[in-house]
Amino acid sequence: MTHQLLGPGAEFDRIRKIAEMLGGNAQGLGDDCALLEVGGETLAISTDVSVEGIHFRRDWLSLEEIGWRAAAGALSDLAAEGADAPSVVAALALPPTVDAEAVTQLMKGVGEATAAAGGHVLGGDLSSSGELSLCITVIGRAAHPVRRVGARPGDGIWVTGSLGLARAALTTWLRGEVPHPATRAAFARPESRIRVGRWLAGHEAHAMIDISDGLAGDARHLAAASDVRLEIALDKLPVPPEVDAAAKAEGKTPAVFGALGGEDYELLVALPREFGEKEARECQRATRVPLTRIGEAVQRTEGGGSVIFWLNGEPVSLSGFDHFR
């Protein structure tokens, strides 16, 4: 069975049913990574699939960018566990129209994203398919593993980097327009937060999750796993001005747009009450990634956790991305 509660959504209903069916054959389900004790070390292991038409389009991205995005998405799970020294295995399913040169370009992107995170590609598999997909498996070492379980009442809730840029690129493309260069770069070549995840793990992070499906949804998974209520102030979110035009086109405030945005691959982290702006500046100096306090864990719950989002003093109802909705 799962060792922690999952938040709401059709995708996670399916995971719950899988866990129920597996019973005692499953262990540790429900986190960003599986954790395995080997030879006195903790290995963090995760896998992630990118499918054409669902996660990317070849008329939007180069093959190299597609490979980079696929690897960065998987590496983000290691970052959320506080793991480093990543190793990557890539399995590619390819339609007949994808030739050998195209495969090389895809793997060039995988390799560059892995190298940027301080890791290596160890191997993989090739198969024919009716559609292009990449399955990236990552393995890293976690000296101080940080799970979704562990947030406590009084903890500050912080987020790395900025929110909404990738969503801004996506919604602009879907309108048939050309994204702003900054938003396109965030979508095409997201940076995995391996270094900052390791720093936070070494500075008493209580719980952490990567927000690949958007803050609005993933905050609920951290709350559910930790059995706490989170209160998040949307006006505190680090949403850059390049998001404004896309948010306006969607009829949303930049803050709400940023909270809904997926594939930012930033980290949401619960840190001790004592962790403040001084420590956040130390984190940025060490990792070159800003850290912003956006809320607080306020109390234990009766089970399942909850999140309240506030905007201008009023509660706002938000839901995150669901693959099967």
Secondary structure as UniProt FT lines:
FT   HELIX           10..22
FT   HELIX           23..25
FT   STRAND          34..38
FT   TURN            39..40
FT   STRAND          41..52
FT   TURN            53..55
FT   TURN            58..60
FT   HELIX           63..81
FT   STRAND          84..94
FT   TURN            96..97
FT   HELIX           100..116
FT   TURN            117..118
FT   STRAND          120..128
FT   STRAND          133..141
FT   TURN            149..150
FT   TURN            153..154
FT   STRAND          156..160
FT   HELIX           165..174
FT   TURN            175..176
FT   HELIX           181..188
FT   HELIX           194..201
FT   TURN            202..204
FT   STRAND          207..210
FT   TURN            212..213
FT   HELIX           215..226
FT   STRAND          228..233
FT   HELIX           234..236
FT   HELIX           241..243
FT   HELIX           244..249
FT   TURN            250..251
FT   HELIX           254..260
FT   STRAND          267..271
FT   TURN            273..274
FT   HELIX           277..287
FT   STRAND          291..300
FT   STRAND          306..311
FT   TURN            312..313
FT   STRAND          314..316
FT   TURN            323..324
//
